[in-house]
Amino acid sequence: MSATVSSTQPIRDPDVDSQRLMGRRGWWLVVLNVLIPGSAQMLAGNKRLGRIGLSATLTLWALVVVTVILVLTARSWLLSVALTPWFLIVVQVLLALYAVLFVVLTLDTLRLVRLVRLSGTSRGLVAVLTVVGLVLSVGGASWGSYLAGVAGGGIGSIFSATQSLPAVDGRYNVLLLGGDAGDDREGLRPDSISVVSIDADSGEAVMIGLPRDMLGARFAEGSPMAARYPDGYWNCDVDVCKLNSIYTEAEVWHADYYPDAVANSSSPGIEATKDAAEGITGLTIQYYVLVDMAGFSSLIDALGGVDIEVTERLPIGGDENFNNVDEWIEPGMHHFNGYYAQWYARSRHGTSDYDRMARQKELIAAVVSQFEPVNVLTKFEDVMSAGSDLIKTDVPANQLGFFAELANKTRTHELRTYDLTPENGVDQDNPDIDAIHTAVEAELEATPTP
């Protein structure tokens, strides 16, 4: 009777005295546990546990299939959901639970295999396969759970909960500030100021560079700073009426002009600078991104450095007469870490501010090129940590999916730049604001070079 049962149900009720049969059965159970967790229990063990494992596995597969379909049909919506902190928390918890479940299923599978009944060779190979499967499956689920937690924390700390804003004239315009809070300054003062204008459909983008030393900036109509300086930024409350001192004036002296700024994930200095950028360019600016130049160094280190071709000798430290220079950055191709990349962008002496603007844009482009999926994933924790220290923005978290999709389109175009410099007919000491409006409009309407 026992022999009959063993022959008809060799998986559930095997002939335990046959090492050959037990070895073959052990291989089947371990492979099934790796490929279809829960199936080993359904065939040879506790069917209730098997149903739990199989249901979890099939649900996971179904979610993968649905995700692939959404990537092909509704990628923007999928990214919008996937990049929200609450969704990432759900993913983190589910993957952690699945990792625990797979450990339970694997240990139970080993019990069902009955290693002591296998031959010495089969026993060792089955044990090795079980460990490999456990490491790959549990390690993968745990790693995914960890990444989801890091991403959720990073997104929550960087992006805001403010309301989404629509495109204006078919474009999103983002104020990009490179902040520098030096020891000799009262408050932060933007070292670089640009407006990135992005076509909402094609992703084609133009970066408009504003000289930080520009005088007589005009402010957006109806803004608090326009009420104070209706004829432009002259006779101001700080030592010199330059564009980059607007941030300090509003932040330190006139914070009451922008009482809702902090609640909207901004600051009075940023809002005043945004109003100035709108007044100068004639564009409506929906969002800002403030990049801390000190944090920029950490991001570059996290990404493994950047490749830059240096065209002129630049000092690290020192004064305008090149006294006390710590080191020189020599011409040629360099793979910069964060320290040298930061000095490449910030080096003041021996070149003009316009040269600095060009170097900073070059560095930003080099960093963007490093944001390849493999590079970011392999250094994900460091990148997210650096990003939390690096970036302040009022871009709402619920628009991340849309902007991620738009960024993919932008990468297919060459980023055009238009700097408000003497080369383009702009006198930073006495700018013709109306002429700048016309020039910016023409640049945005120009057909991009294929």
Stockholm file with secondary structure:
# STOCKHOLM 1.0

chainA/1-450         MSATVSSTQPIRDPDVDSQRLMGRRGWWLVVLNVLIPGSAQMLAGNKRLGRIGLSATLTLWALVVVTVILVLTARSWLLSVALTPWFLIVVQVLLALYAVLFVVLTLDTLRLVRLVRLSGTSRGLVAVLTVVGLVLSVGGASWGSYLAGVAGGGIGSIFSATQSLPAVDGRYNVLLLGGDAGDDREGLRPDSISVVSIDADSGEAVMIGLPRDMLGARFAEGSPMAARYPDGYWNCDVDVCKLNSIYTEAEVWHADYYPDAVANSSSPGIEATKDAAEGITGLTIQYYVLVDMAGFSSLIDALGGVDIEVTERLPIGGDENFNNVDEWIEPGMHHFNGYYAQWYARSRHGTSDYDRMARQKELIAAVVSQFEPVNVLTKFEDVMSAGSDLIKTDVPANQLGFFAELANKTRTHELRTYDLTPENGVDQDNPDIDAIHTAVEAELEATPTP
#=GR chainA/1-450 SS CHHHHHHHCTTTSCCTTCHHHHHHHHHHHHHHHHHSTTHHHHHHSCHHHHHHHHHHHHHHHHHHHHHHHHHHHCHHHHHHHHTSHHHHHHHHHHHHHHHHHHHHHHHHHHHHHTGGGSCHHHHHHHHHHHHHHHHHHHHHHHHHHHHHHHHHHHHHHHSBCCCCCCCBTTEEEEEEEEEECCTTSSSCEEEEEEEEEEETTTCCEEEEEECTTCBSCCCCTTCHHHHHCTTCSCSCSSSSCBGGGHHHIIIIICGGGCTTTGGGTCCHHHHHHHHHHHHHHCCCCCEEEEEEHHHHHHHHHHTTCEEEEECSCEEEECCTTCTTEEEEECSEEEEECHHHHHHHHHCCTTSCHHHHHHHHHHHHHHHHHTCCHHHHHHTHHHHHHHHHHHEEECCBGGGHHHHHHHHHHHTTSCCEEEECSGGGTCCTTSCCHHHHHHHHHHHHHSCCCC
#=GC SS_cons         CHHHHHHHCTTTSCCTTCHHHHHHHHHHHHHHHHHSTTHHHHHHSCHHHHHHHHHHHHHHHHHHHHHHHHHHHCHHHHHHHHTSHHHHHHHHHHHHHHHHHHHHHHHHHHHHHTGGGSCHHHHHHHHHHHHHHHHHHHHHHHHHHHHHHHHHHHHHHHSBCCCCCCCBTTEEEEEEEEEECCTTSSSCEEEEEEEEEEETTTCCEEEEEECTTCBSCCCCTTCHHHHHCTTCSCSCSSSSCBGGGHHHIIIIICGGGCTTTGGGTCCHHHHHHHHHHHHHHCCCCCEEEEEEHHHHHHHHHHTTCEEEEECSCEEEECCTTCTTEEEEECSEEEEECHHHHHHHHHCCTTSCHHHHHHHHHHHHHHHHHTCCHHHHHHTHHHHHHHHHHHEEECCBGGGHHHHHHHHHHHTTSCCEEEECSGGGTCCTTSCCHHHHHHHHHHHHHSCCCC
//
